[in-house]
Amino acid sequence: MKEQEILQNVKSVIQENEIALFMKGEKDFPMCGFSSATVQVLKSYGKPFEAINVLPDPRIRQVLSEYSNWPTIPQVFIDGKFIGGCDIIVEMHEEGELGPLINAAFHTEPAGVK
């Protein structure tokens, strides 16, 4: 697969999923602590998310980092927009800023709000 095809695949995943996580390992078997922490935060919202393992092909990580202008993995995209890596996701979660972004991506309101 050429780098242009990888870039198109990355863009497709980001555009076709409300939440896209590019990580080391799989949702059920993260291969680093940062990916694991990010998965746990995202799972806590009970919304589906796509997780892409960047380890099988190092070019995925390279193309992704060029696309997002972010050097580290994991990387989270919500509603087509790059949000950040593990530290940013955890901080937004703790500050109550991540939930509204996720709810907006799924066009839902938080429980109990009418």
C-alpha positions as CSV (number, residue, x, y, z in Angstrom):
1,M,0.0,0.0,0.0
2,K,1.3,3.4,-0.9
3,E,1.4,6.4,1.5
4,Q,-1.3,8.1,-0.5
5,E,-3.6,5.1,0.0
6,I,-2.7,5.0,3.8
7,L,-3.6,8.7,4.0
8,Q,-6.9,8.1,2.3
9,N,-7.7,5.2,4.7
10,V,-6.8,7.4,7.7
11,K,-9.1,10.2,6.4
12,S,-11.9,7.6,5.7
13,V,-11.7,6.3,9.3
14,I,-11.9,9.8,10.7
15,Q,-14.8,10.9,8.5
16,E,-16.9,7.7,8.8
17,N,-16.7,7.4,12.6
18,E,-18.0,9.8,15.3
19,I,-14.9,8.8,17.4
20,A,-11.7,7.4,15.9
21,L,-8.8,6.3,18.0
22,F,-5.4,5.5,16.5
23,M,-3.6,3.5,19.1
24,K,-0.9,0.9,19.9
25,G,-2.7,-2.4,20.1
26,E,-6.4,-3.2,20.1
27,K,-9.3,-1.9,22.2
28,D,-9.3,-5.1,24.2
29,F,-5.5,-5.4,24.3
30,P,-3.8,-2.1,24.3
31,M,0.0,-2.3,23.9
32,C,0.9,0.8,25.9
33,G,-0.3,2.6,29.0
34,F,-1.2,5.7,27.1
35,S,-3.4,3.8,24.7
36,S,-4.9,1.8,27.6
37,A,-5.8,5.0,29.5
38,T,-7.4,6.5,26.4
39,V,-9.5,3.4,25.7
40,Q,-10.7,3.4,29.3
41,V,-11.8,7.0,29.1
42,L,-13.6,6.6,25.8
43,K,-15.3,3.4,27.0
44,S,-16.6,5.2,30.1
45,Y,-19.0,7.2,27.8
46,G,-20.7,4.1,26.4
47,K,-20.5,5.2,22.8
48,P,-19.0,3.2,20.0
49,F,-15.6,4.2,18.7
50,E,-13.3,2.9,16.0
51,A,-9.8,1.9,17.1
52,I,-7.0,1.5,14.6
53,N,-3.8,-0.3,15.6
54,V,-0.8,1.6,14.2
55,L,1.7,-1.1,15.0
56,P,1.4,-3.4,12.0
57,D,2.6,-0.8,9.6
58,P,4.9,2.0,10.8
59,R,3.8,4.1,7.8
60,I,0.3,4.5,9.3
61,R,1.9,6.3,12.3
62,Q,4.0,8.5,10.0
63,V,1.2,9.5,7.7
64,L,-1.2,10.0,10.7
65,S,1.3,12.3,12.5
66,E,1.8,14.3,9.3
67,Y,-1.9,14.6,8.8
68,S,-2.7,15.7,12.4
69,N,0.6,17.5,13.1
70,W,0.8,15.5,16.3
71,P,3.9,13.3,16.9
72,T,2.6,10.8,19.5
73,I,0.2,7.9,19.7
74,P,-2.6,7.6,20.7
75,Q,-4.6,10.2,18.7
76,V,-8.3,10.8,19.1
77,F,-10.6,12.4,16.5
78,I,-14.1,13.3,17.4
79,D,-16.6,14.3,14.8
80,G,-13.9,14.6,12.2
81,K,-11.7,16.9,14.3
82,F,-8.4,16.1,15.9
83,I,-8.8,16.4,19.7
84,G,-5.4,15.2,21.1
85,G,-3.5,12.5,22.7
86,C,-3.8,10.7,26.0
87,D,-3.0,13.6,28.3
88,I,-5.4,15.9,26.6
89,I,-8.2,13.3,26.6
90,V,-7.7,12.5,30.2
91,E,-7.7,16.2,31.2
92,M,-10.8,17.0,29.1
93,H,-12.5,14.0,30.8
94,E,-11.6,15.2,34.3
95,E,-12.6,18.8,33.5
96,G,-16.0,17.7,32.1
97,E,-15.2,18.9,28.6
98,L,-15.0,15.6,26.8
99,G,-18.6,14.4,27.4
100,P,-20.3,17.4,25.6
101,L,-18.0,16.9,22.6
102,I,-18.9,13.2,22.4
103,N,-22.6,13.9,22.9
104,A,-22.5,16.5,20.1
105,A,-20.8,14.0,17.8
106,F,-23.6,11.6,18.3
107,H,-26.3,14.3,18.4
108,T,-27.4,13.2,21.8
109,E,-28.0,15.0,25.1
110,P,-26.6,13.9,28.4
111,A,-28.9,11.6,30.4
112,G,-31.5,13.5,32.4
113,V,-31.5,16.6,30.2
114,K,-34.7,17.4,28.3
